[in-house]
Amino acid sequence: MTQRSLAITTLALAALASGAAMAQDKPMADKMASMEKCYGVSMAGKNDCAAGPGTTCAGTSKTDYQGNAWKNVPTGTCTTMKTPKGTGSLTPIKS
């Protein structure tokens, strides 16, 4: 009887754990669809990608608010973000 109770408890906990893992608020594809590239808002080395010639990608921007480096931000918020160099842009900013 004890082994049976242990087995049932183990199965119940496994089911709860897998259910919790599957109950994310949004799938990753949905989250990425609600994001946009915002240029000129990332700090040095904190960009998501596109940091210009001589760089590879994420984390390679050389200066704060580099105009050709972008960061993923929630859709609709980019152009309202204020930095010491102005606002964010949906297209690369010439430095």
Backbone as ProteinMPNN parsed JSONL, in Angstrom:
{"seq_chain_A": "MTQRSLAITTLALAALASGAAMAQDKPMADKMASMEKCYGVSMAGKNDCAAGPGTTCAGTSKTDYQGNAWKNVPTGTCTTMKTPKGTGSLTPIKS", "coords_chain_A": {"N_chain_A": [[0.815, -1.188, 0.0], [1.971, 1.28, 0.721], [3.91, 1.67, -1.261], [2.274, 1.986, -3.454], [0.881, 4.348, -2.857], [3.037, 6.113, -2.823], [3.83, 5.962, -5.499], [1.563, 7.019, -6.796], [1.545, 9.598, -5.724], [3.992, 10.529, -6.738], [3.461, 10.477, -9.516], [1.381, 12.367, -9.6], [2.684, 14.707, -8.76], [4.564, 14.943, -10.835], [2.854, 15.418, -12.988], [1.748, 17.876, -12.22], [4.062, 19.48, -12.234], [4.836, 19.379, -14.945], [2.619, 20.553, -16.083], [2.762, 23.146, -15.046], [5.074, 24.033, -16.275], [4.245, 24.142, -18.898], [2.383, 26.141, -18.854], [2.933, 28.84, -19.736], [2.803, 32.435, -20.006], [2.844, 33.549, -22.604], [3.759, 32.149, -25.722], [7.167, 31.985, -26.937], [7.43, 32.867, -29.606], [5.208, 34.558, -29.885], [5.887, 36.538, -28.051], [8.174, 37.631, -29.26], [7.034, 38.621, -31.57], [5.7, 40.794, -30.631], [7.606, 42.66, -30.257], [10.012, 45.194, -31.208], [12.758, 46.403, -33.216], [14.859, 48.778, -31.862], [16.794, 51.477, -32.466], [19.715, 53.107, -31.212], [19.32, 53.182, -28.416], [20.563, 51.474, -26.662], [22.984, 50.59, -24.142], [26.588, 50.682, -24.071], [27.911, 47.66, -25.209], [25.578, 46.282, -24.587], [23.75, 45.862, -26.57], [21.313, 44.218, -28.714], [21.816, 43.41, -31.327], [23.381, 44.137, -34.549], [25.703, 46.242, -34.739], [27.297, 47.71, -36.393], [30.161, 48.122, -38.716], [32.954, 45.96, -38.233], [32.085, 44.709, -35.968], [30.522, 41.877, -34.397], [27.933, 41.081, -33.433], [25.418, 40.764, -31.064], [25.94, 42.494, -28.021], [28.17, 43.971, -28.777], [28.391, 46.69, -29.216], [30.121, 49.775, -29.114], [29.833, 52.23, -27.836], [27.691, 54.095, -25.587], [24.284, 54.399, -26.474], [24.683, 54.033, -29.215], [24.156, 54.717, -32.582], [23.793, 52.821, -34.65], [23.28, 50.442, -33.464], [20.975, 48.123, -32.153], [18.221, 47.423, -29.896], [15.877, 45.088, -28.657], [12.618, 46.097, -28.034], [9.379, 46.612, -26.474], [6.718, 46.712, -28.831], [5.818, 49.813, -30.213], [6.977, 51.447, -28.31], [9.492, 52.438, -28.862], [10.068, 54.991, -30.207], [9.375, 56.728, -28.219], [11.18, 56.533, -26.258], [13.565, 58.185, -24.363], [16.852, 59.416, -24.584], [20.146, 60.655, -23.677], [21.011, 61.474, -26.14], [18.821, 61.969, -27.678], [15.748, 60.619, -29.019], [14.709, 57.139, -29.335], [14.962, 55.206, -32.408], [13.37, 53.717, -35.23], [14.871, 53.076, -37.365], [18.348, 52.8, -38.351], [20.513, 55.211, -36.832], [22.444, 57.869, -37.977], [25.723, 58.37, -36.941]], "CA_chain_A": [[0.0, 0.0, 0.0], [2.837, 2.432, 0.799], [4.516, 1.868, -2.573], [1.234, 2.467, -4.349], [0.667, 5.757, -2.506], [4.226, 6.833, -3.277], [3.759, 6.018, -6.956], [0.493, 7.953, -7.157], [2.023, 10.932, -5.357], [5.032, 10.875, -7.701], [2.797, 10.786, -10.783], [0.637, 13.618, -9.443], [3.658, 15.805, -8.743], [5.114, 15.064, -12.186], [1.82, 16.054, -13.81], [1.682, 19.292, -11.831], [5.276, 20.155, -12.683], [4.803, 19.542, -16.397], [1.561, 21.52, -16.374], [3.269, 24.482, -14.727], [6.05, 24.39, -17.303], [3.529, 24.412, -20.141], [1.455, 27.25, -18.657], [3.587, 30.133, -19.883], [1.817, 33.444, -20.369], [2.846, 33.666, -24.056], [4.867, 31.436, -26.352], [8.281, 32.859, -27.307], [7.155, 33.486, -30.906], [4.285, 35.664, -29.647], [6.624, 37.606, -27.376], [9.048, 38.276, -30.237], [6.188, 39.338, -32.513], [5.266, 42.044, -30.009], [8.814, 43.454, -30.018], [10.553, 45.837, -32.398], [14.144, 46.847, -33.111], [14.952, 50.201, -31.552], [18.176, 51.907, -32.61], [20.194, 54.25, -30.446], [18.879, 53.207, -27.025], [21.291, 50.514, -25.82], [24.237, 50.989, -23.529], [27.75, 50.014, -24.665], [28.009, 46.241, -24.924], [24.284, 45.728, -24.181], [22.844, 45.809, -27.718], [20.868, 42.89, -29.118], [22.519, 43.078, -32.561], [23.688, 45.202, -35.509], [26.482, 47.333, -34.15], [28.133, 48.336, -37.401], [31.351, 47.452, -39.228], [33.962, 45.561, -37.258], [31.468, 44.051, -34.818], [29.889, 40.626, -34.777], [26.482, 41.148, -33.212], [24.952, 41.124, -29.725], [26.922, 42.863, -27.007], [29.412, 44.477, -29.374], [28.403, 48.137, -29.431], [31.289, 50.378, -28.465], [29.473, 53.414, -27.055], [26.301, 54.201, -25.151], [23.329, 54.979, -27.421], [25.265, 53.95, -30.562], [23.054, 54.857, -33.53], [23.579, 51.68, -35.54], [23.072, 49.258, -32.623], [19.575, 48.092, -31.719], [17.756, 46.653, -28.747], [14.464, 44.725, -28.769], [11.76, 46.777, -27.056], [7.962, 46.371, -26.782], [6.2, 47.448, -29.987], [5.18, 51.092, -29.934], [7.652, 52.228, -27.274], [10.814, 52.884, -29.293], [10.209, 56.421, -30.493], [9.091, 57.529, -27.032], [12.305, 56.376, -25.326], [14.445, 59.35, -24.396], [18.245, 59.204, -24.189], [20.874, 61.927, -23.736], [21.253, 61.828, -27.542], [17.532, 62.114, -28.361], [14.832, 59.49, -28.827], [15.002, 55.939, -30.097], [14.568, 55.262, -33.801], [13.067, 52.435, -35.847], [15.904, 52.876, -38.38], [19.66, 53.198, -37.816], [20.772, 56.64, -36.698], [23.811, 58.2, -38.384], [26.494, 58.915, -35.813]], "C_chain_A": [[0.865, 1.261, 0.0], [3.481, 2.725, -0.555], [3.498, 2.424, -3.556], [0.961, 3.955, -4.096], [1.828, 6.611, -2.985], [4.206, 7.0, -4.792], [2.706, 7.016, -7.414], [0.918, 9.388, -6.863], [3.082, 11.412, -6.361], [4.421, 11.254, -9.046], [2.035, 12.108, -10.715], [1.577, 14.819, -9.458], [4.273, 16.019, -10.123], [4.117, 15.759, -13.113], [1.698, 17.544, -13.49], [2.884, 20.065, -12.348], [5.259, 20.37, -14.189], [3.715, 20.531, -16.806], [2.017, 22.944, -16.116], [4.262, 24.943, -15.779], [5.36, 24.764, -18.612], [2.642, 25.648, -20.04], [2.166, 28.592, -18.688], [2.55, 31.145, -20.335], [1.739, 33.647, -21.881], [3.974, 32.809, -24.604], [5.934, 32.431, -26.804], [8.021, 33.556, -28.642], [6.208, 34.674, -30.747], [4.997, 36.838, -28.984], [7.495, 38.36, -28.369], [8.234, 39.074, -31.252], [5.739, 40.673, -31.934], [6.457, 42.936, -29.637], [9.236, 44.117, -31.33], [11.997, 46.266, -32.135], [14.147, 48.351, -32.888], [16.425, 50.603, -31.554], [18.489, 53.093, -31.705], [19.789, 54.299, -28.99], [19.687, 52.29, -26.105], [22.579, 51.124, -25.264], [25.369, 50.209, -24.201], [27.799, 48.555, -24.228], [26.697, 45.578, -24.54], [23.288, 45.656, -25.337], [22.451, 44.372, -28.04], [21.532, 42.469, -30.423], [22.802, 44.34, -33.367], [24.413, 46.387, -34.878], [27.504, 47.897, -35.12], [29.363, 47.549, -37.8], [32.342, 47.119, -38.113], [33.391, 44.909, -36.015], [30.758, 42.797, -35.293], [28.39, 40.651, -34.567], [26.18, 41.574, -31.782], [26.108, 41.434, -28.778], [28.198, 43.471, -27.544], [29.423, 45.979, -29.625], [29.51, 48.755, -28.578], [30.947, 51.565, -27.566], [28.01, 53.351, -26.617], [25.491, 54.888, -26.246], [23.873, 55.02, -28.853], [24.133, 53.867, -31.584], [22.787, 53.665, -34.422], [23.445, 50.371, -34.768], [21.632, 49.287, -32.113], [19.357, 47.191, -30.533], [16.296, 46.3, -29.002], [13.688, 45.406, -27.648], [10.301, 46.457, -27.411], [7.488, 47.275, -27.929], [5.492, 48.726, -29.536], [5.888, 51.956, -28.912], [8.958, 52.876, -27.742], [10.934, 54.405, -29.421], [9.841, 57.321, -29.316], [10.211, 57.414, -25.997], [13.255, 57.551, -25.48], [15.825, 58.967, -23.88], [18.932, 60.569, -24.19], [21.141, 62.394, -25.177], [19.959, 62.008, -28.331], [16.634, 60.931, -28.07], [15.284, 58.293, -29.643], [14.461, 56.064, -31.509], [14.312, 53.849, -34.324], [14.043, 52.112, -36.982], [17.242, 53.311, -37.809], [19.846, 54.716, -37.843], [22.222, 56.889, -37.126], [24.527, 58.864, -37.223], [27.354, 60.087, -36.235]], "O_chain_A": [[0.513, 2.231, -0.671], [3.588, 3.883, -0.957], [3.839, 3.25, -4.402], [0.825, 4.728, -5.044], [1.623, 7.712, -3.496], [4.534, 8.07, -5.304], [2.953, 7.786, -8.342], [0.675, 10.288, -7.667], [3.063, 12.57, -6.78], [4.823, 12.249, -9.65], [2.047, 12.881, -11.674], [1.29, 15.831, -10.098], [4.481, 17.16, -10.535], [4.503, 16.594, -13.93], [1.56, 18.37, -14.393], [2.741, 21.182, -12.845], [5.634, 21.444, -14.66], [3.882, 21.267, -17.779], [1.694, 23.85, -16.884], [4.288, 26.121, -16.135], [5.851, 25.618, -19.35], [2.19, 26.153, -21.068], [2.018, 29.395, -17.767], [1.55, 30.791, -20.96], [0.65, 33.897, -22.397], [5.046, 32.749, -24.002], [5.629, 33.602, -27.03], [8.361, 34.729, -28.792], [6.389, 35.695, -31.41], [4.74, 37.995, -29.317], [7.555, 39.589, -28.334], [8.701, 40.101, -31.744], [5.427, 41.595, -32.689], [6.335, 43.843, -28.814], [8.87, 43.667, -32.415], [12.403, 46.464, -30.99], [13.517, 49.102, -33.632], [17.207, 50.121, -30.735], [17.647, 53.959, -31.466], [19.895, 55.355, -28.367], [19.507, 52.331, -24.888], [23.165, 52.039, -25.842], [25.121, 49.183, -24.834], [27.737, 48.249, -23.037], [26.702, 44.397, -24.192], [22.103, 45.414, -25.111], [23.158, 43.428, -27.686], [21.792, 41.281, -30.616], [22.507, 45.455, -32.935], [23.801, 47.398, -34.534], [28.485, 48.507, -34.694], [29.596, 46.449, -37.298], [32.536, 47.897, -37.178], [34.14, 44.587, -35.092], [30.431, 42.676, -36.474], [27.643, 40.267, -35.467], [26.635, 42.628, -31.337], [27.114, 40.726, -28.745], [29.212, 43.491, -26.847], [30.383, 46.493, -30.199], [29.786, 48.305, -27.466], [31.692, 51.87, -26.634], [27.201, 52.639, -27.212], [25.957, 55.843, -26.868], [23.557, 55.935, -29.613], [23.245, 53.024, -31.455], [21.668, 53.501, -34.908], [23.492, 49.297, -35.368], [21.129, 50.331, -31.696], [20.172, 46.328, -30.208], [15.546, 47.132, -29.513], [14.046, 45.309, -26.474], [10.022, 46.069, -28.545], [7.824, 48.459, -27.976], [4.682, 48.718, -28.61], [5.462, 53.083, -28.658], [9.472, 53.774, -27.074], [11.805, 55.02, -28.807], [9.978, 58.541, -29.403], [10.197, 58.11, -24.982], [13.693, 57.872, -26.585], [15.951, 58.281, -22.867], [18.349, 61.545, -24.662], [21.458, 63.561, -25.406], [20.008, 62.184, -29.549], [16.733, 60.309, -27.013], [16.132, 58.412, -30.528], [13.612, 56.912, -31.787], [14.97, 52.897, -33.903], [14.041, 50.996, -37.502], [17.278, 54.112, -36.875], [19.39, 55.4, -38.759], [23.127, 56.186, -36.677], [24.012, 59.795, -36.604], [28.065, 60.66, -35.409]]}, "name": "protein", "num_of_chains": 1, "seq": "MTQRSLAITTLALAALASGAAMAQDKPMADKMASMEKCYGVSMAGKNDCAAGPGTTCAGTSKTDYQGNAWKNVPTGTCTTMKTPKGTGSLTPIKS"}
